[in-house]
Amino acid sequence: MMMNISLSLLNMLYNFQLLRITGKDGVIAYGIIMYVSFIFVGTFMGYSNGSAPIVSFHYGAKNTWELQSLLKQSLIIITTLAFILTGLAEASAPLLAKIFVSYDAKLYTMTLHSIQIYSISFLIMGYNVYISAFFTGLNNGVISALISISRTLVFEISMIFILPIFFGLTGIWMAVSFSEGLTLVISFILLVLKRKKYHYF
């Protein structure tokens, strides 16, 4: 819920910053990134949301060993997906950019650059998406929402305005990676702090 609520606000702020920094070309590039990234982010979300009911079942049944095994295997899967999806995104960036903006060399270059930088976030994003869904499965909506709010309403919004000061337009494309990285610290801290309550490791 928090992710969906924050998406529209994030899109407006991205568009505001991009119009201010680089004009309509930046907004076009961002729109393309959103289309492209949904394919990759959807993979993380599909696995995470699909596994949440399994987490709920084993937690409710007090199958501690199964819960521990599920978390371990899921983190391995997320790590594998992170490298595969990042590699695919980086390798396919020229083709993806060409599909949308082959008609404009300048816009193509900007879009290619933006996809390549934005794709780095896929190395980190999956962990936050999964851990948020994991706590949802454990019936702890507060922590799940805290992770989602940190990713978007707190860190990403902050990075949209802070990073361009130092990196210009590139800072906009870096915002998601920085926000996911900061959120990952919080996610793992919460995972460690709650281990005794839920016994998942």
Backbone as JSON, one array per atom type, in Angstrom:
{
  "sequence": "MMMNISLSLLNMLYNFQLLRITGKDGVIAYGIIMYVSFIFVGTFMGYSNGSAPIVSFHYGAKNTWELQSLLKQSLIIITTLAFILTGLAEASAPLLAKIFVSYDAKLYTMTLHSIQIYSISFLIMGYNVYISAFFTGLNNGVISALISISRTLVFEISMIFILPIFFGLTGIWMAVSFSEGLTLVISFILLVLKRKKYHYF",
  "N": [[0.82, -1.2, 0.0], [1.89, 1.25, 0.9], [3.94, 1.56, -0.94], [2.53, 1.92, -3.35], [1.07, 4.23, -2.79], [3.12, 6.08, -2.57], [4.28, 6.12, -5.09], [3.08, 7.83, -7.05], [3.62, 10.36, -6.0], [6.43, 10.29, -6.01], [6.9, 10.1, -8.79], [5.96, 12.6, -9.65], [7.8, 14.29, -8.37], [10.24, 13.43, -9.47], [9.75, 14.15, -12.16], [9.5, 16.92, -11.84], [12.11, 17.66, -10.97], [13.62, 16.74, -13.15], [12.61, 18.25, -15.29], [13.45, 20.72, -14.45], [16.24, 20.45, -14.48], [17.04, 19.33, -16.98], [15.02, 19.53, -18.87], [12.34, 18.5, -21.15], [13.4, 16.18, -22.32], [14.63, 14.7, -20.31], [12.43, 13.89, -18.82], [11.2, 12.21, -20.65], [13.16, 10.2, -20.85], [13.06, 9.24, -18.22], [10.47, 8.22, -18.15], [10.76, 6.07, -19.9], [12.57, 4.51, -18.44], [10.89, 3.77, -16.33], [9.05, 2.09, -17.63], [10.78, 0.06, -18.49], [12.05, -0.79, -16.08], [9.99, -1.89, -14.64], [9.64, -4.46, -15.54], [11.84, -5.8, -14.45], [11.76, -5.16, -11.69], [9.29, -6.23, -11.15], [9.81, -8.95, -11.09], [11.19, -9.36, -8.67], [9.15, -8.5, -6.93], [7.11, -10.29, -7.54], [8.15, -12.78, -6.69], [8.6, -12.21, -3.95], [6.06, -11.37, -2.91], [4.65, -13.64, -3.55], [5.81, -15.56, -1.93], [5.21, -14.76, 0.64], [2.71, -15.74, 1.81], [3.52, -18.36, 2.36], [5.45, -17.98, 4.27], [3.78, -16.98, 6.27], [2.22, -19.26, 6.79], [4.09, -21.16, 7.85], [5.05, -19.74, 10.02], [2.74, -19.42, 11.55], [2.2, -22.1, 12.06], [4.26, -22.67, 13.66], [6.59, -23.77, 12.63], [9.59, -23.63, 12.96], [12.08, -24.46, 11.89], [11.47, -24.72, 9.16], [10.86, -22.09, 8.55], [13.32, -20.85, 8.95], [14.79, -22.16, 6.96], [13.4, -21.33, 4.69], [13.86, -18.54, 4.67], [16.66, -18.48, 4.36], [16.99, -19.82, 1.85], [15.51, -18.11, 0.25], [16.95, -15.69, 0.38], [19.22, -16.5, -0.96], [18.12, -16.98, -3.48], [17.2, -14.39, -4.12], [19.66, -13.05, -4.23], [20.86, -14.35, -6.41], [19.01, -13.7, -8.44], [19.37, -10.93, -8.39], [21.95, -10.49, -9.48], [21.63, -11.68, -12.01], [19.46, -10.23, -13.16], [20.45, -7.61, -13.08], [22.67, -7.86, -14.76], [21.33, -8.57, -17.16], [19.82, -6.25, -17.57], [21.82, -4.29, -17.9], [23.14, -5.32, -20.15], [21.13, -5.32, -22.08], [20.47, -2.68, -22.3], [21.29, -0.9, -24.48], [19.67, -1.88, -26.6], [17.08, -1.63, -25.53], [16.91, 1.15, -25.17], [17.12, 1.95, -27.81], [14.79, 0.93, -28.95], [12.83, 2.67, -28.03], [13.74, 5.36, -28.46], [15.2, 5.67, -30.88], [15.08, 7.51, -32.85], [16.27, 9.89, -32.16], [19.41, 10.95, -31.58], [20.71, 12.28, -29.44], [18.85, 12.04, -27.34], [18.75, 9.3, -27.22], [21.33, 8.67, -26.28], [21.23, 9.85, -23.73], [19.14, 8.36, -22.58], [20.17, 5.75, -22.69], [22.39, 6.01, -20.98], [21.04, 6.64, -18.6], [19.5, 4.32, -18.1], [21.54, 2.45, -17.69], [22.76, 3.39, -15.35], [20.61, 3.46, -13.53], [19.98, 0.75, -13.44], [21.8, -0.41, -11.73], [20.66, -0.39, -9.27], [19.19, -2.71, -9.09], [20.78, -4.62, -7.99], [20.49, -4.32, -5.31], [17.86, -3.78, -4.62], [16.07, -6.03, -4.54], [16.44, -7.32, -2.06], [15.33, -5.55, -0.17], [12.67, -5.45, -1.03], [11.95, -8.13, -0.66], [12.42, -8.55, 2.15], [10.62, -6.76, 3.27], [8.19, -7.92, 2.39], [8.5, -10.33, 3.7], [8.25, -9.67, 6.42], [5.63, -8.86, 6.31], [4.44, -11.33, 5.88], [4.97, -12.38, 8.37], [3.13, -11.17, 9.87], [3.71, -8.6, 10.69], [3.02, -5.72, 10.04], [3.85, -3.15, 10.57], [6.7, -3.01, 10.55], [7.11, -3.87, 7.94], [5.85, -1.77, 6.52], [7.47, 0.31, 7.39], [9.92, -0.26, 6.14], [9.13, 0.01, 3.45], [8.34, 2.71, 3.42], [10.77, 3.92, 4.05], [12.28, 3.31, 1.77], [11.05, 4.83, -0.23], [9.39, 7.28, 0.46], [11.1, 8.5, 2.3], [14.07, 8.13, 1.86], [14.43, 8.01, -1.01], [13.08, 10.29, -2.0], [14.58, 12.23, -0.68], [17.13, 11.8, -1.86], [16.61, 12.48, -4.51], [16.67, 15.22, -4.46], [19.07, 15.85, -3.19], [21.34, 14.52, -4.41], [21.55, 15.56, -7.15], [22.74, 18.0, -6.68], [25.42, 17.49, -6.36], [26.06, 15.73, -8.44], [24.68, 16.47, -10.7], [22.56, 15.81, -13.5], [23.08, 13.07, -13.57], [22.91, 12.39, -10.91], [20.18, 12.19, -10.44], [19.51, 9.76, -11.67], [20.95, 8.11, -10.03], [19.66, 8.17, -7.64], [17.8, 6.18, -6.83], [19.41, 3.92, -6.35], [21.03, 4.77, -4.22], [19.05, 5.22, -2.28], [17.97, 2.67, -2.01], [20.21, 1.34, -1.02], [20.63, 2.6, 1.48], [18.24, 1.9, 2.7], [18.57, -0.84, 2.78], [20.4, -1.22, 4.82], [18.83, -0.56, 7.05], [16.87, -2.55, 6.75], [18.29, -4.97, 7.21], [19.2, -4.53, 9.79], [16.75, -4.49, 11.19], [15.97, -7.07, 10.64], [17.85, -8.54, 12.07], [17.37, -7.59, 14.68], [14.82, -8.56, 15.23], [15.08, -11.29, 15.28], [15.0, -13.0, 17.51], [12.4, -12.92, 18.34], [10.96, -14.04, 16.21], [12.43, -16.22, 15.42], [13.79, -16.91, 12.98], [16.39, -17.24, 12.31]],
  "CA": [[0.0, 0.0, 0.0], [2.74, 2.42, 1.0], [4.66, 1.71, -2.2], [1.62, 2.47, -4.35], [0.75, 5.61, -2.41], [4.27, 6.96, -2.78], [4.72, 6.13, -6.49], [2.62, 9.02, -7.77], [4.39, 11.49, -5.47], [7.78, 10.15, -6.54], [6.89, 10.42, -10.22], [5.83, 14.05, -9.78], [9.05, 14.92, -7.95], [11.21, 13.13, -10.52], [9.45, 14.99, -13.31], [9.82, 18.3, -11.46], [13.56, 17.82, -10.98], [14.14, 16.53, -14.51], [12.24, 19.44, -16.08], [14.29, 21.83, -13.99], [17.64, 20.22, -14.8], [17.35, 19.01, -18.38], [13.89, 19.73, -19.77], [11.44, 17.38, -21.47], [14.14, 14.95, -22.66], [14.83, 13.96, -19.09], [11.15, 13.28, -18.47], [11.03, 11.09, -21.59], [14.1, 9.15, -20.42], [12.54, 8.67, -16.98], [9.31, 7.41, -18.52], [11.28, 4.82, -20.48], [13.11, 3.74, -17.31], [9.78, 3.19, -15.58], [8.54, 0.95, -18.41], [11.79, -1.0, -18.5], [12.34, -1.3, -14.74], [8.86, -2.65, -14.12], [9.89, -5.86, -15.89], [12.83, -6.35, -13.53], [11.24, -5.02, -10.33], [8.17, -7.17, -11.05], [10.35, -10.27, -10.75], [11.4, -9.35, -7.22], [7.87, -8.37, -6.25], [6.37, -11.53, -7.75], [8.67, -13.8, -5.78], [8.43, -11.8, -2.56], [4.65, -11.43, -2.54], [4.21, -15.02, -3.66], [6.33, -16.38, -0.82], [4.7, -14.25, 1.92], [1.76, -16.68, 2.44], [4.25, -19.54, 2.85], [6.03, -17.51, 5.53], [2.67, -16.92, 7.24], [1.82, -20.62, 7.17], [5.08, -21.79, 8.72], [5.11, -18.99, 11.28], [1.54, -19.78, 12.32], [2.32, -23.5, 12.48], [5.46, -22.75, 14.51], [7.61, -24.58, 11.96], [10.76, -22.75, 13.01], [13.11, -24.93, 10.96], [11.03, -24.39, 7.81], [10.96, -20.64, 8.42], [14.74, -20.57, 8.79], [15.18, -22.67, 5.65], [12.78, -20.48, 3.68], [14.58, -17.26, 4.64], [17.99, -18.73, 3.78], [16.85, -20.11, 0.43], [15.0, -16.9, -0.43], [18.05, -14.74, 0.23], [20.07, -17.02, -2.04], [17.39, -16.73, -4.73], [17.22, -12.94, -4.38], [21.03, -12.71, -4.64], [21.03, -14.85, -7.77], [18.21, -12.86, -9.32], [19.96, -9.59, -8.43], [23.05, -10.48, -10.45], [21.11, -12.01, -13.34], [18.64, -9.13, -13.67], [21.33, -6.45, -13.32], [23.42, -8.18, -15.97], [20.42, -8.48, -18.3], [19.46, -4.84, -17.77], [22.98, -3.59, -18.45], [23.43, -5.83, -21.5], [20.05, -4.99, -23.01], [20.22, -1.23, -22.27], [21.32, -0.28, -25.82], [18.5, -2.3, -27.37], [15.89, -1.04, -24.93], [16.91, 2.58, -25.49], [16.9, 2.09, -29.26], [13.38, 0.63, -29.23], [11.99, 3.83, -27.7], [14.21, 6.69, -28.91], [16.21, 5.57, -31.94], [14.89, 8.65, -33.75], [16.97, 11.07, -31.64], [20.71, 10.48, -31.08], [20.98, 12.88, -28.13], [17.94, 11.43, -26.37], [19.17, 7.9, -27.11], [22.51, 8.65, -25.41], [20.77, 10.14, -22.37], [18.34, 7.23, -22.11], [21.09, 4.63, -22.47], [23.15, 6.33, -19.76], [20.13, 6.59, -17.44], [19.15, 2.92, -17.84], [22.73, 1.77, -17.16], [22.97, 3.81, -13.96], [19.44, 3.04, -12.75], [19.99, -0.71, -13.32], [22.65, -0.81, -10.61], [19.79, -0.56, -8.11], [18.65, -4.07, -9.04], [21.65, -5.42, -7.13], [20.13, -4.1, -3.91], [16.41, -3.63, -4.45], [15.37, -7.27, -4.25], [16.5, -7.63, -0.63], [14.36, -4.71, 0.53], [11.33, -5.9, -1.42], [11.69, -9.42, -0.02], [12.35, -8.43, 3.61], [9.34, -6.11, 3.56], [7.15, -8.95, 2.23], [8.75, -11.35, 4.73], [7.62, -9.2, 7.66], [4.19, -8.92, 6.09], [4.1, -12.73, 6.14], [5.07, -12.61, 9.82], [2.05, -10.37, 10.46], [4.26, -7.38, 11.27], [2.82, -4.69, 9.03], [4.55, -1.91, 10.94], [8.06, -3.08, 10.03], [6.97, -3.93, 6.49], [5.56, -0.41, 6.06], [8.65, 1.13, 7.68], [10.89, -0.51, 5.06], [8.6, 0.61, 2.23], [8.39, 4.16, 3.57], [12.17, 4.31, 3.99], [12.73, 3.21, 0.38], [10.45, 5.8, -1.13], [9.03, 8.6, 0.99], [12.19, 9.1, 3.07], [15.38, 8.18, 1.23], [14.45, 8.33, -2.45], [12.73, 11.7, -2.16], [15.74, 13.01, -0.25], [18.19, 11.65, -2.84], [16.22, 13.2, -5.72], [17.04, 16.63, -4.3], [20.45, 16.01, -2.7], [22.37, 14.04, -5.34], [21.81, 16.46, -8.28], [23.61, 19.11, -6.26], [26.8, 17.05, -6.52], [26.29, 14.95, -9.67], [23.86, 16.95, -11.8], [21.54, 14.9, -14.0], [23.43, 11.7, -13.18], [22.43, 12.2, -9.55], [18.78, 11.77, -10.5], [19.47, 8.32, -11.97], [21.59, 7.42, -8.92], [18.85, 8.33, -6.43], [17.18, 4.92, -6.4], [20.45, 3.04, -5.81], [21.4, 5.28, -2.89], [17.93, 5.01, -1.35], [17.89, 1.22, -1.73], [21.36, 1.0, -0.19], [20.36, 3.06, 2.84], [17.15, 1.09, 3.22], [19.09, -2.18, 3.03], [21.0, -1.18, 6.16], [17.7, -0.62, 7.98], [16.21, -3.86, 6.6], [19.07, -6.01, 7.87], [19.18, -4.24, 11.23], [15.45, -4.96, 11.69], [15.98, -8.54, 10.54], [18.66, -9.03, 13.19], [16.72, -7.23, 15.94], [13.59, -9.34, 15.43], [15.35, -12.72, 15.1], [14.63, -13.76, 18.71], [10.94, -12.97, 18.41], [10.38, -14.91, 15.17], [13.28, -17.43, 15.33], [14.06, -17.3, 11.6], [17.8, -17.66, 12.28]],
  "C": [[0.86, 1.26, 0.0], [3.52, 2.67, -0.29], [3.78, 2.36, -3.26], [1.25, 3.91, -4.07], [1.89, 6.55, -2.79], [4.7, 7.07, -4.25], [4.32, 7.4, -7.23], [3.38, 10.26, -7.31], [5.81, 11.46, -6.01], [7.85, 10.56, -8.0], [6.79, 11.93, -10.43], [7.15, 14.75, -9.44], [10.18, 14.65, -8.94], [11.0, 14.05, -11.72], [9.79, 16.45, -13.05], [11.32, 18.55, -11.56], [14.14, 17.7, -12.39], [13.8, 17.71, -15.42], [13.13, 20.62, -15.72], [15.73, 21.69, -14.47], [17.9, 20.09, -16.3], [16.19, 19.18, -19.35], [13.15, 18.45, -20.09], [12.17, 16.09, -21.81], [14.37, 14.08, -21.44], [13.57, 13.24, -18.65], [10.87, 12.08, -19.37], [11.9, 9.91, -21.17], [13.59, 8.46, -19.16], [11.33, 7.77, -17.25], [9.72, 6.07, -19.08], [11.84, 3.92, -19.38], [12.0, 3.06, -16.54], [9.19, 1.98, -16.31], [9.5, -0.23, -18.31], [11.96, -1.63, -17.11], [11.21, -2.15, -14.19], [9.01, -4.14, -14.41], [10.79, -6.51, -14.85], [12.34, -6.3, -12.08], [10.09, -6.01, -10.1], [8.62, -8.58, -10.68], [10.57, -10.38, -9.25], [10.06, -9.34, -6.46], [7.05, -9.66, -6.37], [6.83, -12.62, -6.79], [8.36, -13.46, -4.33], [6.98, -11.91, -2.11], [4.11, -12.85, -2.61], [4.66, -15.89, -2.51], [5.79, -15.95, 0.54], [3.67, -15.18, 2.57], [2.43, -17.93, 2.99], [4.91, -19.2, 4.19], [4.96, -17.5, 6.61], [2.29, -18.31, 7.73], [2.8, -21.23, 8.17], [5.23, -21.05, 10.05], [3.92, -19.36, 12.16], [1.6, -21.2, 12.84], [3.51, -23.75, 13.4], [6.5, -23.73, 13.96], [8.89, -23.75, 11.86], [11.83, -23.16, 11.99], [12.75, -24.56, 9.52], [11.16, -22.89, 7.54], [12.42, -20.23, 8.2], [15.22, -20.98, 7.4], [14.64, -21.77, 4.54], [13.5, -19.14, 3.55], [15.94, -17.43, 3.97], [17.92, -18.95, 2.28], [16.4, -18.88, -0.35], [16.1, -15.86, -0.62], [19.03, -15.19, -0.85], [19.42, -16.76, -3.39], [17.42, -15.25, -5.1], [18.6, -12.51, -4.85], [21.28, -13.14, -6.08], [20.27, -14.0, -8.78], [18.82, -11.46, -9.48], [21.07, -9.5, -9.47], [22.56, -10.74, -11.86], [20.36, -10.82, -13.94], [19.47, -7.88, -13.94], [22.13, -6.66, -14.58], [22.56, -8.05, -17.21], [20.07, -7.02, -18.62], [20.61, -4.06, -18.4], [23.25, -4.01, -19.9], [22.38, -5.4, -22.52], [19.76, -3.49, -23.08], [20.28, -0.59, -23.66], [20.09, -0.63, -26.66], [17.23, -1.65, -26.85], [15.79, 0.45, -25.25], [16.58, 2.8, -26.96], [15.45, 1.85, -29.63], [12.52, 1.89, -29.06], [12.44, 5.12, -28.37], [15.29, 6.61, -29.98], [16.16, 6.76, -32.89], [15.7, 9.88, -33.34], [18.27, 10.62, -30.96], [21.02, 11.01, -29.67], [20.13, 12.23, -27.04], [18.3, 9.96, -26.16], [20.35, 7.78, -26.14], [22.12, 8.88, -23.96], [20.02, 8.95, -21.78], [19.22, 6.02, -21.81], [21.86, 4.82, -21.17], [22.27, 6.17, -18.51], [19.76, 5.15, -17.08], [20.33, 2.19, -17.19], [22.98, 2.14, -15.71], [21.84, 3.31, -13.07], [19.48, 1.54, -12.47], [20.85, -1.22, -12.18], [21.8, -1.08, -9.36], [19.23, -1.97, -7.99], [19.52, -5.01, -8.21], [21.2, -5.38, -5.67], [18.63, -4.23, -3.66], [15.7, -4.89, -3.98], [15.34, -7.62, -2.76], [15.46, -6.83, 0.15], [12.93, -5.14, 0.23], [10.99, -7.2, -0.69], [11.52, -9.28, 1.49], [11.06, -7.74, 4.04], [8.19, -7.12, 3.46], [7.27, -10.03, 3.3], [8.1, -10.95, 6.05], [6.1, -9.11, 7.53], [3.68, -10.33, 6.37], [4.13, -13.08, 7.61], [4.03, -11.8, 10.6], [2.57, -9.13, 11.19], [4.2, -6.28, 10.2], [3.57, -3.41, 9.31], [5.96, -1.91, 10.35], [8.04, -3.12, 8.51], [6.75, -2.53, 5.91], [6.75, 0.51, 6.28], [9.71, 0.98, 6.58], [10.42, 0.15, 3.77], [8.66, 2.13, 2.27], [9.83, 4.66, 3.46], [12.67, 4.33, 2.54], [12.28, 4.39, -0.46], [10.28, 7.19, -0.51], [10.17, 9.26, 1.76], [13.45, 9.25, 2.22], [15.35, 8.59, -0.25], [14.08, 9.79, -2.71], [13.9, 12.59, -1.77], [16.84, 12.99, -1.31], [17.89, 12.39, -4.14], [16.68, 14.65, -5.66], [18.51, 16.83, -3.9], [21.49, 15.66, -3.77], [22.6, 14.94, -6.55], [22.7, 17.65, -7.94], [25.07, 18.77, -6.54], [27.07, 16.4, -7.88], [25.45, 15.41, -10.85], [22.8, 15.94, -12.2], [21.81, 13.46, -13.59], [22.94, 11.38, -11.77], [20.99, 11.74, -9.49], [18.7, 10.26, -10.71], [20.1, 7.49, -10.84], [20.71, 7.36, -7.68], [18.29, 7.01, -5.93], [18.2, 3.97, -5.79], [20.87, 3.47, -4.41], [20.29, 5.0, -1.89], [17.78, 3.53, -1.0], [19.04, 0.77, -0.82], [21.15, 1.4, 1.25], [19.25, 2.23, 3.49], [17.62, -0.31, 3.56], [19.72, -2.28, 4.41], [19.9, -1.32, 7.21], [17.05, -2.0, 7.96], [16.96, -4.94, 7.36], [19.18, -5.79, 9.38], [17.88, -4.76, 11.85], [15.38, -6.48, 11.67], [16.73, -9.16, 11.71], [17.95, -8.76, 14.53], [15.52, -8.1, 16.26], [13.82, -10.85, 15.37], [14.89, -13.55, 16.3], [13.11, -13.9, 18.83], [10.37, -13.99, 17.44], [11.2, -16.18, 14.91], [13.54, -17.88, 13.88], [15.54, -17.54, 11.34], [18.44, -17.46, 13.66]]
}
